[in-house]
Structures are given as structure tokens and as C-alpha cells.
Amino acid sequence: MLPSLLIYGLINSVTLAITALGFSLTYGISRVANFAHGALYVLAGFSMWFFLNRLLLNYYLAAALAILLTSLIGAAIYRLALIRVRGMPLLEIIVTFALGSAALEALRYFGFLGSHYSLPPMIRGTVNLLGVPVDHQRVALVVVGASLVLFLWLFTRHTRIGLAFRAMAQDEQAAMMVGIDSDFMATLSLALGSALVALAAVVVLPLSFIATESGSNILVSAIAVCILGGLEITAGVLVASLLIGYAQIITVTYLGPHYQMIVALLAILLTLILKPSGLFGQQKELEERV
């Protein structure tokens, strides 16, 4: 029992991390809470399914195109809608949530429903880890997650755009004073955040089927992880993913799968009550604001 909990808890934690990193990165750079995050995840899954089953493209080409298309949709969301309400957090949330809901309803309208919409695994087969059978797709998911964290660390420290992202995250006004275009960086942050959640869809959705309802679950999970760890802190997202990931696996094992989302909702509620800035957040606590 213990090896199974350890292994599948890690897999679940990595799943949460890669689905939340895009939300955290976008907020950290542009201060935009992208509530279309879950819808972009579903759109990426259906896009890849379309490229595979209707255009009959190669698996990896279909995955690359789905990620690229989702990235462009994220950029378009900022340039066509968010740029008009930038700096008004409530309106940003309303706009992104409305666009995400509209996208999901459009998928339902055009008949993208049912369990027959699924993605094939990247790698077939199983392997035994500590006596626990684990399919290769889940192993690939962990490898992709670790590679993604390493890529983001290198990207934000050794590229011009990555350094500009860090400057925007630390002090937007100072970044603009040295010539960094705030709107351009925000557009790139939405595009990159959307690409990250599309990558998550590519590696996670082969483990189940594509459903429009999963968009809301992904959004709630990403918000829970980011709120617990600290909205703009990557290290906080990783730690929070481990805490929630293992808590969910233990809950599913001993109480049942229908309690899994309750763990994420409790994480949001308890964090907002006890430490609103999150474990690693830098925003002021309530007692410092009054």
C-alpha cells in the first residue's frame, strides 16, 4: 500500500504542477488571473484529437500544432479582450471566465461530447516500480514535468525574454522605464501560459478521455495549487502540488474518488482563512493591511 501511495501520489502531484504552472506564470508576469485556463486545456485536447483523427497527422506533429494553436488563442485573448480591461482585476476575471465558458459551450454545441474522444498514449506498456505496476504514459508525464520545470528555470535566467519576464514580475513600472513593453510581455505571458496548459493536456489526457467538464476541474485545481503555494511563486506551486497531490491520493484511497475535488476546495478555503498570501506568497496579510 505504501509504495503505491508514494508513486501515485508523486504522479498526481506532477499532474497538478504542470496544469498549474501556466496559470501561475501568467499571473506572476502580467498579474492577470486567466480564468479561461481550464477551457484552454480542453481546447488543446480536442485540437490534438482533430489533428490526429480528422487530418491524420503524425502524433508529435499534432501535439506541436495543438500547443501552438492554444498559445495563439491565449495571445489573442489578451490582444482582443484583456488589453481593454488591463489593471481591473475583477473585469479581467469576468472576461476570461466568460470567454472560457463560451468556448466550452461551443464545443458542446458542435457535438464534442462522450467518452469516445480520447488521445492515444505517447508510449505504450507498463513498468514495475517498487513492485507497483505503472504505465509508461504516467512515467512520461513525470519526465515531462521535471523537464518543464528545468526548462522554465533556464528560460527565465538565460534568455532575454525570460529576463524581461522576471523584470516585469518584480516591478512592472521599473521594467517599463528601461524600455520593456508591458503589453507585449503580457501577450507573451498569456501565450506561454496557454502553451504550458496545452502541454499538460497532451500528456495528461491520454490517461482518460476528453470531456468539456474537465475544464472546470483543471481550473479549480490550478487555483487551489497557486493559492496554497503563492500565486506568483513557482517554488510554492511545486510544494503545493506535492501537498495537495498526496492529500488527494490518500483521500481517494481511504474515502473514495468523489472526495478528490473536495481536497482542492478545502485547500483554497483554509489558505484564504489562515494565510491568504499562500505558503510562499509575498502579498500583505490582512493584519498588515488594516
C-alpha positions in Angstrom: 0.0 0.0 0.0 2.7 2.5 1.0 4.8 2.2 -2.3 1.6 2.6 -4.3 0.7 5.8 -2.3 4.2 7.2 -2.8 4.3 6.5 -6.5 0.8 7.5 -7.5 1.0 10.5 -5.1 4.0 11.7 -7.0 2.3 11.2 -10.3 -0.8 13.1 -9.1 1.4 15.9 -7.7 3.3 16.3 -11.0 0.0 16.4 -12.9 -1.2 19.2 -10.6 2.1 21.1 -11.1 2.1 21.0 -14.9 -1.5 22.0 -15.1 -1.0 24.9 -12.6 2.4 26.3 -13.9 0.8 28.1 -16.8 -1.8 29.9 -14.6 1.0 30.9 -12.1 3.4 32.1 -14.8 0.7 34.3 -16.5 -0.3 35.8 -13.2 3.2 36.3 -12.0 4.2 38.3 -15.1 1.1 40.2 -16.2 -0.9 40.0 -12.9 -3.8 38.6 -15.0 -5.7 35.7 -13.4 -6.6 33.7 -16.6 -9.9 32.0 -15.8 -10.0 30.6 -19.3 -7.2 28.3 -18.2 -9.4 25.2 -17.9 -11.1 25.9 -21.3 -7.7 26.2 -23.0 -6.8 22.8 -21.6 -9.9 21.2 -23.1 -9.4 23.1 -26.4 -5.9 21.8 -26.7 -7.1 18.2 -26.1 -9.8 18.5 -28.8 -7.4 20.2 -31.2 -4.9 17.4 -30.9 -7.8 14.9 -31.4 -8.9 16.7 -34.5 -5.4 16.8 -36.0 -4.9 13.1 -35.3 -8.3 11.8 -36.3 -9.5 14.2 -39.0 -6.3 15.4 -40.6 -4.5 12.1 -39.9 -1.3 13.9 -38.8 1.7 12.4 -37.1 1.3 12.2 -33.3 4.1 14.6 -32.4 3.2 17.0 -35.2 -0.4 17.0 -33.9 0.8 17.7 -30.4 3.0 20.5 -31.5 0.2 22.1 -33.6 -2.2 21.8 -30.7 0.2 23.5 -28.4 0.9 26.3 -31.0 -2.8 26.8 -31.7 -3.6 27.1 -27.9 -0.7 29.5 -27.5 -2.1 31.7 -30.3 -5.5 31.6 -28.7 -4.0 32.8 -25.4 -2.2 35.6 -27.1 -5.5 36.6 -28.9 -7.4 36.6 -25.6 -5.1 39.3 -24.4 -4.8 41.4 -27.6 -8.5 41.4 -28.4 -10.1 41.5 -24.9 -7.9 41.7 -21.9 -5.9 44.7 -23.1 -9.0 46.8 -22.8 -9.6 46.0 -19.1 -5.9 45.6 -18.1 -5.4 46.7 -14.5 -9.0 46.0 -13.4 -8.8 42.5 -11.8 -12.5 41.9 -11.4 -13.1 42.6 -15.1 -10.1 40.5 -16.1 -11.6 37.6 -14.3 -15.1 38.1 -15.7 -13.7 38.5 -19.3 -11.5 35.4 -19.2 -14.2 33.3 -17.4 -16.8 34.3 -20.0 -14.5 33.5 -22.9 -13.6 30.1 -21.4 -17.3 29.3 -20.7 -18.2 30.3 -24.3 -15.5 28.1 -25.7 -16.7 25.1 -23.7 -20.3 25.7 -24.7 -19.3 25.9 -28.3 -17.7 22.5 -28.1 -20.9 21.1 -26.6 -23.0 22.8 -29.3 -20.9 21.2 -32.1 -21.3 17.7 -30.5 -17.9 17.2 -28.8 -19.4 15.0 -26.1 -18.9 11.5 -25.0 -16.1 9.1 -23.9 -15.1 8.2 -27.5 -13.0 11.4 -27.7 -9.6 10.3 -26.3 -5.9 10.7 -27.1 -3.6 7.7 -27.6 -0.7 7.4 -25.2 2.7 8.7 -26.1 4.3 5.3 -25.1 2.5 2.0 -24.5 3.4 -0.6 -21.9 3.9 -0.8 -18.2 6.9 -1.0 -15.8 7.1 -2.1 -12.2 8.4 0.4 -9.7 8.9 -0.9 -6.1 6.5 -3.7 -7.1 3.8 -1.3 -8.3 2.7 -1.5 -12.0 2.9 1.9 -13.6 2.1 2.5 -17.3 4.7 4.3 -19.4 2.4 7.2 -20.1 2.5 8.2 -16.4 6.3 7.7 -16.3 6.4 10.0 -19.4 4.2 12.5 -17.5 6.7 12.7 -14.6 9.7 13.1 -17.0 7.9 15.9 -18.9 7.0 17.6 -15.7 10.6 17.5 -14.4 11.9 18.7 -17.8 9.4 21.5 -17.9 10.5 22.9 -14.5 14.1 22.7 -15.7 13.2 24.5 -18.9 11.4 27.3 -17.2 14.3 27.8 -14.7 16.8 28.0 -17.6 14.5 30.1 -19.8 13.8 32.8 -17.1 17.5 33.1 -16.3 19.4 32.8 -19.6 17.2 34.3 -22.3 16.4 38.0 -23.0 12.6 37.3 -22.9 12.9 35.3 -19.7 14.9 38.1 -18.0 12.3 40.6 -19.2 9.6 38.3 -17.7 11.4 38.4 -14.4 11.8 42.2 -14.5 8.0 42.5 -15.2 7.2 40.2 -12.3 9.4 42.1 -9.9 8.5 45.7 -10.8 6.4 46.5 -13.8 7.0 50.2 -13.6 10.7 49.9 -13.4 10.7 47.4 -16.3 8.8 49.9 -18.4 11.3 52.6 -17.6 14.1 50.6 -19.1 12.1 50.1 -22.3 10.2 46.8 -21.8 6.8 46.9 -23.5 4.3 45.9 -20.8 1.5 44.9 -23.2 3.9 42.8 -25.4 5.2 41.0 -22.3 1.7 40.4 -21.1 0.7 39.0 -24.5 3.7 36.6 -24.4 2.9 35.6 -20.8 -0.7 34.6 -21.9 0.8 32.8 -24.9 3.3 30.9 -22.8 0.9 30.1 -20.0 -1.6 28.8 -22.6 1.2 26.7 -24.2 2.0 25.2 -20.8 -1.5 24.1 -20.1 -1.8 22.7 -23.7 1.4 20.7 -23.0 -0.3 19.4 -19.8 -3.3 18.4 -21.8 -1.2 16.5 -24.3 0.5 14.4 -21.6 -2.4 14.1 -19.1 -5.5 13.5 -21.3 -4.3 10.1 -22.7 -4.9 8.8 -19.2 -8.6 9.4 -19.5 -11.0 10.8 -22.2 -11.5 14.4 -23.3 -14.6 16.0 -21.6 -15.7 19.6 -21.5 -16.5 19.2 -17.8 -12.8 18.6 -17.1 -12.1 22.3 -17.8 -13.7 23.4 -14.6 -11.8 20.7 -12.6 -8.5 21.9 -14.1 -9.2 25.5 -13.3 -10.2 24.7 -9.7 -7.1 22.5 -9.2 -4.8 25.2 -10.7 -6.3 27.9 -8.5 -6.0 25.7 -5.4 -2.3 25.0 -6.1 -1.5 28.6 -6.8 -3.4 30.0 -3.8 -1.8 27.4 -1.4 1.7 27.9 -2.7 1.5 31.6 -3.6 0.1 32.9 -6.8 3.3 34.1 -8.4 5.9 31.7 -6.8 7.0 28.7 -8.9 8.6 27.0 -5.9 5.3 27.5 -4.0 3.4 25.9 -6.9 5.7 22.8 -6.7 5.4 22.5 -2.9 1.6 23.0 -3.0 1.3 20.4 -5.8 3.0 17.9 -3.6 0.8 18.6 -0.6 -2.5 18.6 -2.5 -1.4 15.7 -4.7 -0.6 13.4 -1.9 -3.6 14.5 0.1 -5.9 13.7 -2.9 -4.4 10.2 -3.3 -4.7 9.4 0.4 -8.3 10.7 0.3 -9.2 8.7 -2.8 -7.6 5.5 -1.3 -9.4 5.7 2.1 -12.6 7.7 1.3 -13.3 7.4 -2.4 -12.7 9.2 -5.7 -15.7 11.6 -5.3 -13.8 13.3 -2.4 -10.8 14.3 -4.6 -12.0 17.8 -5.6 -13.1 18.5 -2.0 -9.4 18.4 -1.1 -8.6 21.2 -3.6 -11.6 23.3 -2.4 -10.6 22.8 1.2 -7.1 23.9 0.3 -8.4 27.2 -1.1 -10.7 27.8 1.8 -8.2 27.1 4.6 -5.4 29.1 2.9 -7.6 32.1 2.4 -8.6 31.9 6.1 -5.3 31.2 7.7 -2.7 32.7 5.3 -4.2 34.5 2.3 -0.9 35.1 0.6 -0.1 31.4 0.5 2.9 29.4 1.8 5.4 31.4 -0.2 3.3 34.4 -1.2 4.7 37.9 -0.9 1.4 39.8 -0.8 0.4 41.5 2.5 -1.6 39.6 5.1 -4.9 41.1 6.4 -3.4 42.3 9.7 -0.8 44.3 7.7 -3.4 46.0 5.6 -5.7 47.3 8.3 
